Amino acid sequence: MDPAATEGLKKSLALLESRLEAREAADAVRFAQLETRLEAHSAKLADVPSTSQIVSAMEQLLSRTMASLDERLTTQAHSIEVLKTTVSQTDSLLERVLESLDSLQTISDSAEFAEDPLLSRPAV
């Protein structure tokens, strides 16, 4: 082989080796960036609650809401019963007051007739 050709081949080989090393270095940088991004995504995924955790949280929230609603409905039912009793007692009291007023009216009317001089005069 010709020494000039050998020298040209050596230069070409050295150039290819330097390109290959540059490519390997660039690939190493890109792989490092990808690994960093994968680690960041893994950390984010670790922070996301699982489906069972979400379902459990929703069940607890629903349970508390239903208990609160049940308590409010029970309180309202009790208030309605108290109001019914109050209305019934008021109706009873009002009925007694009206009866008393009627009896006083009757007594008052009969006393007016008894004192009326035209009614107490003997008929001719």
C-alpha positions in Angstrom: 0.0 0.0 0.0 1.0 3.5 -0.7 2.0 5.5 2.4 -0.1 8.5 1.1 -3.1 6.3 0.8 -2.4 4.9 4.3 -2.1 8.3 5.7 -5.4 9.4 4.0 -7.1 6.4 5.5 -5.7 7.1 8.9 -7.0 10.7 8.7 -10.4 9.5 7.5 -10.5 7.0 10.3 -9.5 9.6 12.9 -12.2 11.9 11.5 -14.8 9.1 11.7 -13.7 8.3 15.3 -14.0 12.0 16.3 -17.4 12.2 14.8 -18.4 8.9 16.5 -17.2 10.3 19.8 -19.0 13.6 19.3 -22.2 11.6 18.4 -21.7 9.4 21.5 -21.3 12.5 23.7 -24.4 14.1 22.2 -26.3 10.9 22.7 -25.1 10.7 26.3 -26.3 14.3 27.0 -29.7 13.5 25.4 -30.0 10.2 27.5 -29.2 12.2 30.6 -31.9 14.7 29.8 -34.4 11.9 29.2 -33.5 10.2 32.4 -34.0 13.5 34.3 -37.4 14.0 32.7 -38.4 10.4 33.5 -37.4 10.9 37.1 -39.4 14.1 37.3 -42.4 12.4 35.8 -42.0 9.5 38.2 -42.0 11.9 41.1 -45.1 13.6 39.8 -46.8 10.2 39.4 -45.9 9.2 42.9 -47.7 12.3 44.2 -51.0 11.5 42.3 -53.4 9.6 44.6 -54.5 6.2 43.5 -58.0 5.4 42.4 -58.7 3.6 45.7 -57.5 6.6 47.6 -59.8 8.9 45.6 -62.8 6.5 46.0 -62.1 6.3 49.7 -62.0 10.1 50.1 -65.2 10.5 48.1 -66.9 7.8 50.3 -65.8 9.7 53.4 -67.1 13.0 52.0 -70.4 11.5 51.0 -70.8 9.8 54.4 -70.2 13.1 56.2 -72.6 14.9 53.9 -75.3 12.3 54.4 -74.8 12.4 58.2 -75.1 16.2 58.2 -78.2 16.0 56.0 -79.8 13.4 58.2 -79.0 15.5 61.3 -80.6 18.6 59.7 -83.7 16.6 58.6 -84.1 15.2 62.1 -83.8 18.8 63.6 -86.4 20.1 61.1 -88.8 17.2 61.9 -88.5 18.0 65.6 -89.1 21.7 64.8 -92.2 20.7 62.8 -93.5 18.6 65.7 -93.0 21.5 68.1 -94.8 23.8 65.8 -97.7 21.4 65.5 -98.0 21.2 69.2 -97.8 24.9 69.6 -100.5 25.4 66.9 -102.7 22.9 68.6 -102.3 24.6 72.0 -102.9 28.0 70.4 -106.1 26.6 68.7 -107.3 25.2 72.0 -106.6 28.4 73.9 -108.3 30.5 71.2 -111.3 28.3 71.3 -111.6 28.7 75.1 -111.2 32.5 74.8 -113.9 32.6 72.1 -116.3 30.5 74.2 -115.6 32.8 77.2 -116.3 35.9 75.0 -119.6 34.2 73.8 -120.7 33.5 77.4 -119.8 37.0 78.4 -121.8 38.4 75.4 -124.8 36.2 76.4 -124.7 37.4 80.0 -124.3 41.0 78.9 -127.2 40.8 76.5 -129.5 39.2 79.1 -128.5 41.9 81.6 -129.4 44.7 79.1 -132.9 43.2 78.5 -133.5 42.9 82.2 -132.6 46.6 82.8 -134.6 47.9 79.7 -137.6 49.9 81.1 -139.8 49.1 78.2 -139.3 45.4 78.6 -139.9 45.6 82.4 -143.2 47.5 82.1 -146.4 45.4 82.5 -148.3 44.8 79.3 -151.7 46.7 79.0 
